Amino acid sequence: MLIHCHQDTLLRCLQVVEKAIPSRTTMPILKGVLLHAENGALQLVSHNLELSVQARYDQAEIEAEGKIVLPEKIVEIIRQFESGTTVTIKVQEDGLRAEITSGSAVFVLYGMDAAEYPRYTVAEEWSAWEKIEFSAAAFKELFKKIIIAVSHDEARPLFRAVHLRLEKSGKLTAVATDTYRLARVQQFYREERRAKDLDFLVPGRTLAEILKVVEENPEEKVVCYFQENEIIFCYREFSFTSRLLEGKYPDVSGVFPAEFKTAIKVNKEKLEKLLRRAILLASGQNHVIILNIYGDILHVSAGSESGKMDEELVLEEKEGEDLEEILLNARYFMEPLPVIDDEILHIYFHGPLGPCIFSHDMVKVEGKETYAYLVLPIKTDRRA
């Protein structure tokens, strides 16, 4: 194999591909990047048995085709080359020794046999699958609001996923929860009619990695191909392949109370600054803060062995009862603020032991989108 690449383009591809290189594995070959030069293009692949990332580099100059798995050090080597230079990768006839040059710098890496690399789905296979499409901006807008509530508990795999449901009517619902907080987006995907409802459990880690790459460009697309237990997200020259999780996601349609006891409207920027001050002295791993609402005043307090704080904020509007006291995790309470675009937040309370809900409606080109984020209060022995 003999190829010539632009350093900047090759590095951009490798920086995305390296996201699926596992930090620990019993299969040494997974600690590398597969390079496959064929039919005028260079394919770069990483795989951790759950997520596979592929990048297609069409501008590479290929003098001789071939394939090899190179150690992950290849990423750092290319990163250290001067920007704008040409990188040449030459694999010797034995197929396992690669010489990498740029200018006067010469590196030799000892690779692994590409024939031993795990199988991955290629474009010729998935191009015939069923698909759904998003603009890149809509994709990012949707999933950044949901991913914040995905669980990180290895013992509860279903809650480590985002539940994506596309109904025959075109209604799209995305949900994530770790049982302490829940995020849900509902919108109309398209007015087309499908033969059946679609249900996916997409690993949250997969979506988190894709969101790091996708830019909020309404002119670009993210295309999702799916079949049985596999889903593939294609964006620009990259594709992310993930297995879908198996199991039935809990029905969360009834967790949002029909009526509230207290509703407030509050300036988002002022609330966020207040909460950042409160969390400095919030106690314990749960970062406990106490909220009280009297008239048009929101009172926030926090305390720990280091000290305590109290602060009041004038509300834009209040409806319903006063709220004597509710204990909340400050980080969970702050979490939806960056993903809600409104200057004024709408927050609903259902008593000191009921859920706290952020609600946000947005009219989009495709139709109306409704976002809801729910966080449960912290129960102590005295208030169980």
C-alpha positions in Angstrom: 0.0 0.0 0.0 1.3 3.5 -0.9 -0.8 6.6 -0.3 -0.3 10.3 -0.1 -2.6 12.5 2.1 -3.0 16.1 3.2 -2.1 16.3 6.9 -5.1 18.4 7.8 -7.7 16.2 6.2 -6.1 12.9 7.4 -5.9 14.3 11.0 -9.6 15.4 10.9 -10.6 11.9 9.9 -8.5 10.3 12.5 -9.7 12.5 15.3 -13.2 11.4 14.7 -12.3 7.7 14.1 -10.3 7.5 17.3 -13.5 8.0 19.3 -14.3 4.3 19.0 -10.9 3.0 20.0 -11.4 1.3 23.4 -9.4 2.4 26.4 -9.2 -1.2 27.6 -9.8 -4.4 25.6 -8.7 -8.1 25.5 -8.4 -7.8 21.7 -5.1 -5.9 20.9 -6.2 -5.4 17.3 -9.0 -3.1 18.5 -6.4 -0.7 19.9 -5.5 0.3 16.3 -7.0 2.0 13.3 -7.8 0.1 10.1 -6.6 1.8 6.9 -8.0 0.4 3.7 -7.0 2.0 0.4 -9.2 0.7 -2.4 -11.2 2.1 -5.5 -9.6 5.5 -5.3 -10.5 6.2 -1.6 -9.0 5.6 1.8 -11.3 4.2 4.5 -10.3 4.6 8.1 -12.1 2.4 10.7 -12.2 2.0 14.5 -14.3 -0.5 16.4 -14.9 -1.3 20.1 -17.5 -4.1 19.4 -20.4 -1.7 20.4 -19.6 1.3 18.2 -17.8 1.4 14.9 -16.7 4.7 13.3 -15.7 5.0 9.6 -14.3 7.9 7.7 -14.0 8.1 3.9 -11.1 10.1 2.5 -11.8 10.6 -1.2 -8.9 13.1 -1.9 -6.1 10.7 -0.9 -3.7 9.9 -3.7 -3.5 6.1 -3.9 -0.5 4.7 -5.8 -1.0 1.1 -4.5 -4.0 -0.4 -2.8 -3.9 -2.4 0.4 -5.0 -2.5 4.1 -3.4 -2.6 7.5 -4.2 -2.0 11.1 -1.9 0.6 12.7 -1.5 1.3 16.4 -3.5 4.2 17.8 -0.2 6.1 18.0 -0.8 6.9 14.3 -3.2 9.6 15.5 -0.7 11.4 17.6 2.0 11.1 14.9 -0.2 12.7 12.3 -1.1 15.4 14.8 2.5 16.4 15.3 3.2 16.8 11.6 3.1 20.4 10.3 -0.3 21.6 9.1 -0.6 21.8 5.3 2.1 19.2 4.6 1.8 15.9 2.6 1.8 12.7 4.6 3.0 9.5 2.8 2.1 6.1 4.2 4.0 3.2 2.6 3.3 -0.4 3.8 6.1 -2.9 3.0 5.5 -6.1 1.1 5.2 -8.2 4.3 2.1 -6.1 5.0 2.9 -5.3 8.7 5.5 -2.6 8.5 4.4 0.9 7.7 6.7 3.9 7.0 5.1 7.2 7.6 6.8 10.4 6.3 6.2 14.1 6.2 9.0 16.4 5.2 12.2 15.1 6.7 10.3 13.3 9.5 10.2 9.5 9.2 8.2 7.1 11.5 8.0 3.4 11.3 5.0 1.6 12.9 4.5 -2.1 13.2 0.9 -2.9 12.3 -1.4 -5.9 12.5 -3.0 -8.1 9.9 -6.2 -6.4 8.7 -7.7 -9.9 8.0 -8.1 -10.3 11.7 -10.0 -7.1 12.2 -13.7 -7.6 13.3 -16.3 -7.4 10.6 -18.1 -4.0 10.2 -21.0 -3.0 8.0 -20.0 -1.1 4.8 -22.0 1.4 2.7 -22.8 -1.1 0.0 -24.9 -3.0 2.6 -26.6 -0.2 4.5 -27.5 1.9 1.5 -30.5 -0.4 0.8 -31.8 -0.2 4.4 -34.8 1.8 5.6 -33.8 5.3 6.7 -34.9 8.5 8.3 -33.2 11.9 7.7 -32.6 15.1 9.8 -31.0 18.3 9.0 -27.8 18.5 11.0 -29.2 21.4 12.9 -32.4 19.6 13.8 -30.5 16.4 14.8 -28.3 18.3 17.2 -31.2 20.4 18.6 -33.2 17.2 19.3 -30.6 15.0 20.9 -28.6 17.6 23.0 -31.9 18.1 24.9 -32.2 14.4 25.6 -28.7 13.1 26.2 -28.4 15.0 29.5 -30.8 12.5 31.2 -29.2 9.3 30.0 -28.0 7.0 32.9 -24.4 6.0 33.3 -25.2 3.0 35.5 -23.7 -0.1 33.8 -26.2 -2.3 35.8 -29.2 -0.7 34.1 -28.5 -1.0 30.4 -32.0 0.1 29.2 -31.6 3.5 30.9 -28.2 4.0 29.2 -30.2 4.3 25.9 -32.3 7.0 24.3 -35.8 5.7 23.4 -36.6 6.9 19.9 -40.2 6.3 18.6 -41.5 7.3 15.2 -45.2 6.7 14.8 -47.0 6.0 11.5 -48.5 9.5 11.7 -45.1 11.1 11.6 -44.9 11.9 15.3 -41.4 11.6 16.7 -40.8 11.1 20.5 -37.3 10.9 22.1 -37.0 10.0 25.8 -34.1 9.4 28.2 -34.2 8.9 31.9 -32.0 7.6 34.7 -35.1 7.4 37.1 -34.0 10.6 38.9 -34.6 12.9 35.9 -36.3 12.5 32.6 -36.1 14.4 29.3 -38.6 14.2 26.5 -38.9 15.8 23.1 -42.0 15.4 20.9 -42.3 16.8 17.4 -43.6 16.0 14.0 -40.9 14.4 11.9 -42.7 14.6 8.6 -46.2 14.4 7.3 -45.5 11.1 5.5 -47.3 7.9 6.5 -45.4 4.7 7.4 -46.5 1.1 7.4 -45.7 0.7 11.0 -44.4 2.4 14.1 -40.6 2.4 14.6 -39.0 1.9 18.0 -35.3 2.2 18.7 -33.1 2.0 21.8 -30.0 3.9 20.8 -27.0 3.7 23.2 -26.5 7.1 24.7 -22.7 6.9 24.3 -23.2 6.6 20.5 -25.3 9.7 20.3 -22.9 11.6 22.6 -20.0 10.9 20.3 -22.0 11.9 17.2 -23.1 15.1 18.8 -19.4 16.1 19.3 -19.0 15.9 15.5 -22.2 17.2 14.1 -22.4 21.0 13.6 -25.7 23.0 13.7 -25.9 23.5 9.9 -29.4 23.4 8.4 -28.0 22.8 5.0 -26.3 19.5 6.0 -28.0 16.2 6.7 -27.7 13.3 9.2 -29.1 10.2 7.7 -30.0 7.2 9.9 -30.1 3.8 8.3 -31.5 0.9 10.4 -32.1 -2.8 10.2 -33.1 -5.2 13.0 -30.6 -4.6 15.8 -28.2 -2.1 14.0 -28.4 1.6 13.3 -25.9 3.7 11.3 -25.7 7.5 11.4 -24.1 9.1 8.3 -22.8 12.7 8.4 -20.4 14.2 5.9 -17.6 11.6 5.3 -18.3 9.9 8.6 -20.5 7.0 9.6 -21.2 5.7 13.1 -22.4 2.1 13.4 -24.0 1.0 16.6 -26.0 -2.0 17.8 -29.5 -1.2 19.1 -30.2 -2.3 22.6 -32.8 -5.0 23.2 -35.7 -4.8 25.6 -38.8 -2.9 26.3 -38.3 0.7 27.5 -40.6 1.7 30.4 -43.8 3.6 29.5 -43.2 7.1 30.9 -46.2 8.7 29.4 -47.9 9.0 32.8 -45.1 10.6 34.7 -46.1 14.1 33.9 -48.9 15.3 36.1 -51.9 16.8 34.4 -52.1 19.8 36.8 -49.5 21.8 38.8 -49.6 23.4 42.2 -47.1 26.1 41.6 -45.9 27.6 38.3 -43.2 30.2 37.9 -41.6 32.2 35.1 -38.0 33.2 35.9 -35.1 34.9 34.0 -32.8 32.0 32.9 -29.6 33.9 33.1 -30.3 35.2 36.6 -31.4 31.8 37.8 -28.3 30.1 36.3 -25.9 32.5 38.0 -27.7 32.1 41.3 -27.5 28.3 41.1 -23.8 28.4 40.3 -23.3 30.4 43.5 -25.5 28.0 45.5 -23.7 24.8 44.3 -20.5 26.1 45.8 -21.8 25.2 49.2 -24.4 22.5 48.3 -24.0 19.5 50.5 -23.2 15.9 49.7 -22.9 14.0 46.5 -26.5 15.1 45.6 -25.5 18.8 45.8 -28.6 19.5 47.8 -30.2 23.0 47.5 -33.5 24.1 49.1 -36.1 26.1 47.2 -38.9 28.2 48.7 -41.4 30.3 46.8 -43.4 33.0 48.6 -45.4 35.5 46.5 -43.1 36.7 43.7 -39.9 35.6 45.4 -37.8 32.5 44.8 -35.6 31.8 47.8 -32.6 29.4 47.4 -30.4 28.1 50.2 -27.6 25.7 50.5 -25.3 24.5 53.3 -22.5 22.1 54.1 -19.7 21.7 56.6 -17.9 24.5 54.8 -20.7 27.1 55.3 -24.0 28.2 54.0 -25.7 30.6 51.5 -29.1 32.2 51.0 -30.3 34.3 48.1 -33.5 35.6 46.7 -34.6 36.2 43.1 -37.6 38.1 42.0 -39.8 36.1 39.6 -41.2 37.3 36.4 -44.5 35.7 37.2 -46.0 33.2 39.6 -49.3 31.2 39.5 -50.8 28.9 42.1 -49.7 28.1 45.7 -46.6 29.2 47.6 -44.0 26.4 47.8 -42.9 25.9 51.4 -39.8 23.8 50.7 -38.4 21.5 48.1 -35.0 19.8 48.1 -33.3 19.3 44.8 -30.1 18.2 43.3 -28.6 21.5 42.1 -26.8 19.9 39.1 -29.9 18.2 37.9 -31.9 21.3 38.3 -29.4 23.3 36.3 -29.0 20.8 33.6 -31.7 21.8 31.1 -30.8 25.5 31.2 -28.1 25.5 28.5 -30.4 23.5 26.0 -33.5 25.7 26.5 -33.2 28.8 24.2 -35.9 30.9 26.0 -34.8 33.9 28.0 -37.7 33.2 30.4 -38.0 29.7 31.9 -41.4 28.1 32.6 -41.0 25.8 35.7 -43.8 23.8 37.3 -43.9 22.3 40.8 -46.2 19.7 42.2 -45.7 20.2 46.0 -42.5 19.5 48.0 -42.5 15.8 47.1 -43.7 16.0 43.6 -41.7 16.4 40.4 -40.3 19.7 39.2 -40.8 20.2 35.4 -39.2 22.5 32.9 -41.5 23.0 29.8 -40.5 24.5 26.5 -42.5 24.9 23.2 -40.9 25.9 20.0 -42.4 26.4 16.6 -40.1 24.9 13.9 -40.3 24.8 10.1 -41.5 21.2 10.4 -44.1 22.0 13.0 -44.3 22.3 16.8 -41.7 20.8 19.1 -42.5 20.3 22.8 -39.6 19.7 25.3 -40.1 18.7 28.9 -37.5 18.0 31.5 -38.5 16.4 34.9 -36.4 16.2 38.0 -37.5 14.4 41.2 -37.0 16.0 44.6 -34.6 14.6 47.2 -36.5 12.8 50.0 -34.9 12.9 53.5 -35.9 10.8 56.5 -37.9 13.7 57.9 -39.8 14.1 54.6 -40.1 10.6 53.2 
